[in-house]
Amino acid sequence: MKIHHLNTGTMCPMGRRLVNGTGGLFQRARMVCHCLLIETRDGLALVDTGIGVGDIATPERLGKRWLRQTAPKLDPAETAVQQVKALGYSPADVRHVLLTHLDRDHAGGVPDFPHAAIHVHRAEYDMAVLRKPAPPEGRYVTGQWSHGPSWSFYGEAGEDWFGFKGVRALGDREADILMIPLAGHTLGHCGIAVRSGDKWLLHAGDSYFHHAQLDASPRAPLVLRYFQRRVDMDRNARIANQARLRELKLSHGSRVTIFNSHDPVDYETCRCGAH
């Protein structure tokens, strides 16, 4: 199973020291949209999609405030669909898209893969799509799934994986790709674990934002800590799941590589790992 690490959307907010933890206050920070493209026996699987072609064509749908705060590059070459093509594949080769959640910088490329099954936690779909319960105003960009994708849902039932409960395999049959409930950032937020040889990669989505949050003495830059708390849908669940991820790293770090969606340090470390 070959795994490609993709950056599907560079964001450059002001205040590098307060976002990345290095550099100056008046420098632009760098954040990424870290996605995975996985070659499976059943075609390609994509973990998150980042910013999509439609978002770049009509950036105002992403929201003026979000655009102003994150300052995304909106480079068409960074979209998942263009990177899939650059690797020699067709968008139709992507059979499965697994989403950590449906926030705009994770689900923007969903329309670019109309033939793929879109895998999400049921609680995420209920809030984002059905609005049951209603999400915070402006949280989701519904145009990213207005084309009516083919959804596949995951609930609370499932197996254990390193102490995490309710874990389900892709399609309930691909045991090398697992969806792991990690609620908190959103109610249906998930991590995606992928077996790489005798080890695992765990894409933890937005369960944490800075690599040092999983250290024994966790820390994070000021702006990231503020943003994390502001966007939490269930802060207690997020804190509990973040603690479980920290324990997993500390106790099984040789077997499980954990990374989040937006930290460029996590992204470059994974790229250099050549999984």
Phi, psi and omega in degrees: 000118180263138184237127177253134175264123183240142167258110186254031175162107178271132177242142189229063179292158178286151176094059186304318183297326183275351179250308182269342181088000178222166176084193186263163179293330186256013173269154174285135175280173174229124172233154183237168168247093188279114179239163176241138169245121189243128175273112182245176177292343182246045181084199183269146172238137181244129177258110188065162184232349181065209181277132187259175180300317180295327178294321181287323179292325181228073187297336182297339178292341177286345178100129182299319181295315179298317179298318181293319184285322186263338179048060181290150179290328181055051180266117180304329181293340179275346182299149181301320184294322178290325178288326174299315178296320181296334177275001176095012181253165172262150175305330179291344177287343178279106185270334184222136171239118179255123185252129173296324175189182189252020173298156191300328182271009177241330186249006185299330182271003181306315181294343182282353180230068187293343181267357185270150168281135183256112186262122179217161172288143183300322180295328178290315178297316182301316182284311187287320187261309181276343182060043178230096359283166181295134180283166173304144183304127177079007184292317185246154176254096188294339177296344180285348175224020180291345179284352178077064180292167176273105185273148172227129191250150176232136182246207184278334183290146178164194184259177174266148176214109183050037178089351176277137186259161174069029184277134181236143176278153177304121182063015183059024179212345180264090189289352179268356178228118188236143172257125189239113180302126178222061185296158177143295176302314165227169184290333180246025181296139179229157164258158178237120179257137181230128178284130178235095186068236178261013179234176181234147165253137177237107173280107187267011176057230180256028175296332172210167186239341183229139186303328183286352177290345177258008175285164179301325173247086190295146177206162178200152177299155188304310184296321179295320178297317179296314181297317181302315180290324183292327185261356177303134169268331177217092187298318181298318179294320179297315180297317180295317180290325176296321177296322179293322176295320179297316178296321178298316179296316184290328184263334184227029183299336178283343182251337184229121174263119183254137177213158179251183189281330196238351183282119180294335177292313175303315184297311182293324178297317179293319179299320181286343181286341176052061180285000000 
